[in-house]
Amino acid sequence: MIIKVNGEDKEIKDGVNVTEILKIENVEMPDMVSVQLNDEFIDRDKFDATILKQNDKIDFLYFMGGGSFGL
């Protein structure tokens, strides 16, 4: 089946859950990433139970802190 991962079409097997797609896509620091599925954030405790479907759109988002430096 085809899904969109961070804006790119990807072909994956049926029955893949969010935890598995993080591994398939070699996501760095998967414990620090937020996941949006079809523009909705997925709770981390639902990653294993959330099965991807044809034409789903999944995005991996990293939130980074910042601030001013010596200004």
Long-range contacts (C-beta under 8 A, 24 or more apart in sequence): 1-52, 1-53, 1-54, 2-54, 2-55, 3-52, 3-53, 3-54, 3-55, 3-56, 3-57, 3-58, 4-55, 4-56, 4-57, 4-58, 5-58, 5-59, 5-60, 6-58, 6-59, 6-60, 7-59, 12-52, 15-51, 16-51, 16-52, 17-47, 17-48, 17-49, 17-50, 17-51, 17-52, 18-42, 18-46, 18-47, 18-48, 18-50, 18-52, 18-58, 19-47, 19-48, 21-52, 21-58, 22-47, 22-60, 25-60, 27-60, 29-62, 32-62, 33-60, 33-61, 33-62, 34-60, 34-61, 34-62, 34-63, 35-59, 35-60, 35-61, 36-61
